[in-house]
Amino acid sequence: MINIEFIEQLIDTMDSAVLKLEQAIKKGKFDYANKLRTFIFDLHIQIDKTIKNQNV
């Protein structure tokens, strides 16, 4: 069974990171933006692994 609460938490965290990424780009903080992109990508991988490892 998929742990919906865990996935929901990952998605909420990703949403927050995307908003921070948009702000960082607008402010020209490209180093921080790149760190956020990596973080968002890692969250995406974690969500994908969590879904694939469960019996859907």
N, CA, C and O atoms as a GROMACS GRO file, in nm:
protein
  224
    1MET      N    1   0.084  -0.118   0.000
    1MET     CA    2   0.000   0.000   0.000
    1MET      C    3   0.088   0.124   0.000
    1MET      O    4   0.190   0.129   0.069
    2ILE      N    5   0.050   0.222  -0.076
    2ILE     CA    6   0.126   0.346  -0.086
    2ILE      C    7   0.104   0.429   0.040
    2ILE      O    8  -0.008   0.444   0.088
    3ASN      N    9   0.214   0.483   0.091
    3ASN     CA   10   0.207   0.571   0.207
    3ASN      C   11   0.171   0.711   0.156
    3ASN      O   12   0.258   0.792   0.124
    4ILE      N   13   0.042   0.737   0.150
    4ILE     CA   14  -0.010   0.862   0.095
    4ILE      C   15   0.041   0.983   0.172
    4ILE      O   16   0.074   1.085   0.111
    5GLU      N   17   0.047   0.973   0.301
    5GLU     CA   18   0.091   1.087   0.383
    5GLU      C   19   0.236   1.124   0.352
    5GLU      O   20   0.270   1.242   0.345
    6PHE      N   21   0.320   1.022   0.332
    6PHE     CA   22   0.460   1.048   0.300
    6PHE      C   23   0.473   1.115   0.164
    6PHE      O   24   0.548   1.211   0.148
    7ILE      N   25   0.399   1.064   0.066
    7ILE     CA   26   0.403   1.123  -0.068
    7ILE      C   27   0.348   1.265  -0.064
    7ILE      O   28   0.402   1.355  -0.130
    8GLU      N   29   0.242   1.287   0.010
    8GLU     CA   30   0.185   1.420   0.024
    8GLU      C   31   0.287   1.517   0.083
    8GLU      O   32   0.298   1.631   0.039
    9GLN      N   33   0.360   1.472   0.182
    9GLN     CA   34   0.463   1.556   0.243
    9GLN      C   35   0.573   1.590   0.142
    9GLN      O   36   0.620   1.703   0.136
   10LEU      N   37   0.614   1.491   0.062
   10LEU     CA   38   0.716   1.515  -0.040
   10LEU      C   39   0.666   1.617  -0.143
   10LEU      O   40   0.740   1.705  -0.185
   11ILE      N   41   0.540   1.604  -0.183
   11ILE     CA   42   0.483   1.695  -0.282
   11ILE      C   43   0.472   1.836  -0.225
   11ILE      O   44   0.502   1.933  -0.294
   12ASP      N   45   0.430   1.849  -0.100
   12ASP     CA   46   0.422   1.980  -0.037
   12ASP      C   47   0.560   2.046  -0.028
   12ASP      O   48   0.574   2.166  -0.052
   13THR      N   49   0.660   1.966   0.005
   13THR     CA   50   0.796   2.016   0.012
   13THR      C   51   0.844   2.059  -0.125
   13THR      O   52   0.910   2.162  -0.139
   14MET      N   53   0.810   1.981  -0.228
   14MET     CA   54   0.848   2.017  -0.364
   14MET      C   55   0.780   2.147  -0.406
   14MET      O   56   0.843   2.232  -0.469
   15ASP      N   57   0.654   2.163  -0.373
   15ASP     CA   58   0.581   2.284  -0.407
   15ASP      C   59   0.648   2.407  -0.345
   15ASP      O   60   0.664   2.510  -0.411
   16SER      N   61   0.685   2.395  -0.220
   16SER     CA   62   0.753   2.504  -0.151
   16SER      C   63   0.888   2.535  -0.216
   16SER      O   64   0.925   2.651  -0.233
   17ALA      N   65   0.960   2.431  -0.254
   17ALA     CA   66   1.091   2.448  -0.317
   17ALA      C   67   1.077   2.516  -0.454
   17ALA      O   68   1.161   2.597  -0.492
   18VAL      N   69   0.972   2.482  -0.528
   18VAL     CA   70   0.949   2.544  -0.659
   18VAL      C   71   0.923   2.694  -0.642
   18VAL      O   72   0.974   2.775  -0.720
   19LEU      N   73   0.845   2.730  -0.543
   19LEU     CA   74   0.820   2.872  -0.518
   19LEU      C   75   0.949   2.945  -0.481
   19LEU      O   76   0.973   3.056  -0.529
   20LYS      N   77   1.031   2.883  -0.398
   20LYS     CA   78   1.160   2.943  -0.361
   20LYS      C   79   1.251   2.953  -0.482
   20LYS      O   80   1.326   3.050  -0.496
   21LEU      N   81   1.245   2.854  -0.570
   21LEU     CA   82   1.325   2.856  -0.692
   21LEU      C   83   1.286   2.974  -0.780
   21LEU      O   84   1.372   3.046  -0.830
   22GLU      N   85   1.157   2.996  -0.797
   22GLU     CA   86   1.110   3.108  -0.878
   22GLU      C   87   1.158   3.240  -0.820
   22GLU      O   88   1.200   3.330  -0.894
   23GLN      N   89   1.152   3.253  -0.688
   23GLN     CA   90   1.197   3.376  -0.623
   23GLN      C   91   1.348   3.395  -0.638
   23GLN      O   92   1.394   3.506  -0.662
   24ALA      N   93   1.423   3.286  -0.625
   24ALA     CA   94   1.568   3.294  -0.638
   24ALA      C   95   1.608   3.338  -0.778
   24ALA      O   96   1.700   3.418  -0.794
   25ILE      N   97   1.539   3.286  -0.878
   25ILE     CA   98   1.570   3.324  -1.016
   25ILE      C   99   1.538   3.472  -1.039
   25ILE      O  100   1.616   3.544  -1.102
   26LYS      N  101   1.424   3.517  -0.988
   26LYS     CA  102   1.387   3.658  -1.003
   26LYS      C  103   1.488   3.750  -0.937
   26LYS      O  104   1.515   3.859  -0.987
   27LYS      N  105   1.545   3.706  -0.824
   27LYS     CA  106   1.641   3.788  -0.751
   27LYS      C  107   1.785   3.770  -0.801
   27LYS      O  108   1.877   3.834  -0.751
   28GLY      N  109   1.803   3.682  -0.898
   28GLY     CA  110   1.936   3.661  -0.954
   28GLY      C  111   2.028   3.577  -0.867
   28GLY      O  112   2.150   3.582  -0.883
   29LYS      N  113   1.970   3.501  -0.776
   29LYS     CA  114   2.049   3.414  -0.687
   29LYS      C  115   2.062   3.276  -0.754
   29LYS      O  116   1.995   3.180  -0.715
   30PHE      N  117   2.148   3.270  -0.854
   30PHE     CA  118   2.155   3.150  -0.937
   30PHE      C  119   2.222   3.031  -0.868
   30PHE      O  120   2.189   2.916  -0.898
   31ASP      N  121   2.315   3.057  -0.778
   31ASP     CA  122   2.375   2.945  -0.703
   31ASP      C  123   2.270   2.876  -0.617
   31ASP      O  124   2.260   2.754  -0.613
   32TYR      N  125   2.191   2.957  -0.549
   32TYR     CA  126   2.083   2.903  -0.465
   32TYR      C  127   1.978   2.834  -0.552
   32TYR      O  128   1.925   2.730  -0.514
   33ALA      N  129   1.949   2.892  -0.667
   33ALA     CA  130   1.851   2.833  -0.759
   33ALA      C  131   1.898   2.696  -0.806
   33ALA      O  132   1.818   2.603  -0.816
   34ASN      N  133   2.026   2.682  -0.834
   34ASN     CA  134   2.078   2.552  -0.877
   34ASN      C  135   2.068   2.448  -0.766
   34ASN      O  136   2.039   2.331  -0.792
   35LYS      N  137   2.092   2.490  -0.642
   35LYS     CA  138   2.077   2.398  -0.529
   35LYS      C  139   1.932   2.354  -0.515
   35LYS      O  140   1.903   2.237  -0.488
   36LEU      N  141   1.841   2.448  -0.534
   36LEU     CA  142   1.699   2.415  -0.527
   36LEU      C  143   1.658   2.320  -0.640
   36LEU      O  144   1.576   2.231  -0.619
   37ARG      N  145   1.712   2.339  -0.758
   37ARG     CA  146   1.681   2.249  -0.870
   37ARG      C  147   1.724   2.107  -0.838
   37ARG      O  148   1.652   2.011  -0.865
   38THR      N  149   1.843   2.095  -0.781
   38THR     CA  150   1.892   1.963  -0.742
   38THR      C  151   1.802   1.902  -0.636
   38THR      O  152   1.769   1.783  -0.643
   39PHE      N  153   1.761   1.982  -0.539
   39PHE     CA  154   1.673   1.936  -0.432
   39PHE      C  155   1.539   1.890  -0.489
   39PHE      O  156   1.488   1.785  -0.450
   40ILE      N  157   1.483   1.967  -0.580
   40ILE     CA  158   1.355   1.932  -0.642
   40ILE      C  159   1.368   1.803  -0.722
   40ILE      O  160   1.280   1.717  -0.717
   41PHE      N  161   1.479   1.788  -0.794
   41PHE     CA  162   1.502   1.666  -0.870
   41PHE      C  163   1.512   1.546  -0.777
   41PHE      O  164   1.457   1.440  -0.806
   42ASP      N  165   1.582   1.562  -0.665
   42ASP     CA  166   1.594   1.454  -0.566
   42ASP      C  167   1.457   1.417  -0.508
   42ASP      O  168   1.428   1.299  -0.487
   43LEU      N  169   1.373   1.516  -0.483
   43LEU     CA  170   1.238   1.488  -0.435
   43LEU      C  171   1.159   1.409  -0.540
   43LEU      O  172   1.087   1.315  -0.507
   44HIS      N  173   1.173   1.449  -0.664
   44HIS     CA  174   1.104   1.378  -0.774
   44HIS      C  175   1.146   1.232  -0.777
   44HIS      O  176   1.062   1.143  -0.791
   45ILE      N  177   1.274   1.207  -0.764
   45ILE     CA  178   1.325   1.069  -0.763
   45ILE      C  179   1.268   0.992  -0.644
   45ILE      O  180   1.228   0.877  -0.659
   46GLN      N  181   1.264   1.056  -0.528
   46GLN     CA  182   1.212   0.990  -0.408
   46GLN      C  183   1.063   0.956  -0.424
   46GLN      O  184   1.020   0.847  -0.385
   47ILE      N  185   0.986   1.046  -0.481
   47ILE     CA  186   0.844   1.019  -0.505
   47ILE      C  187   0.830   0.903  -0.602
   47ILE      O  188   0.750   0.812  -0.579
   48ASP      N  189   0.906   0.906  -0.710
   48ASP     CA  190   0.901   0.799  -0.809
   48ASP      C  191   0.936   0.664  -0.747
   48ASP      O  192   0.866   0.565  -0.772
   49LYS      N  193   1.041   0.659  -0.668
   49LYS     CA  194   1.082   0.533  -0.603
   49LYS      C  195   0.974   0.483  -0.507
   49LYS      O  196   0.945   0.364  -0.501
   50THR      N  197   0.916   0.576  -0.433
   50THR     CA  198   0.813   0.539  -0.336
   50THR      C  199   0.692   0.479  -0.405
   50THR      O  200   0.637   0.380  -0.358
   51ILE      N  201   0.653   0.537  -0.515
   51ILE     CA  202   0.536   0.487  -0.589
   51ILE      C  203   0.567   0.354  -0.655
   51ILE      O  204   0.484   0.262  -0.650
   52LYS      N  205   0.684   0.341  -0.716
   52LYS     CA  206   0.718   0.218  -0.786
   52LYS      C  207   0.743   0.101  -0.692
   52LYS      O  208   0.722  -0.014  -0.731
   53ASN      N  209   0.786   0.127  -0.571
   53ASN     CA  210   0.816   0.021  -0.477
   53ASN      C  211   0.692  -0.030  -0.402
   53ASN      O  212   0.702  -0.121  -0.320
   54GLN      N  213   0.578   0.028  -0.430
   54GLN     CA  214   0.455  -0.010  -0.360
   54GLN      C  215   0.369  -0.094  -0.453
   54GLN      O  216   0.379  -0.085  -0.575
   55ASN      N  217   0.285  -0.174  -0.394
   55ASN     CA  218   0.188  -0.249  -0.471
   55ASN      C  219   0.068  -0.162  -0.498
   55ASN      O  220  -0.016  -0.139  -0.410
   56VAL      N  221   0.060  -0.113  -0.618
   56VAL     CA  222  -0.050  -0.021  -0.654
   56VAL      C  223  -0.166  -0.101  -0.706
   56VAL      O  224  -0.269  -0.044  -0.742
   0.00000   0.00000   0.00000
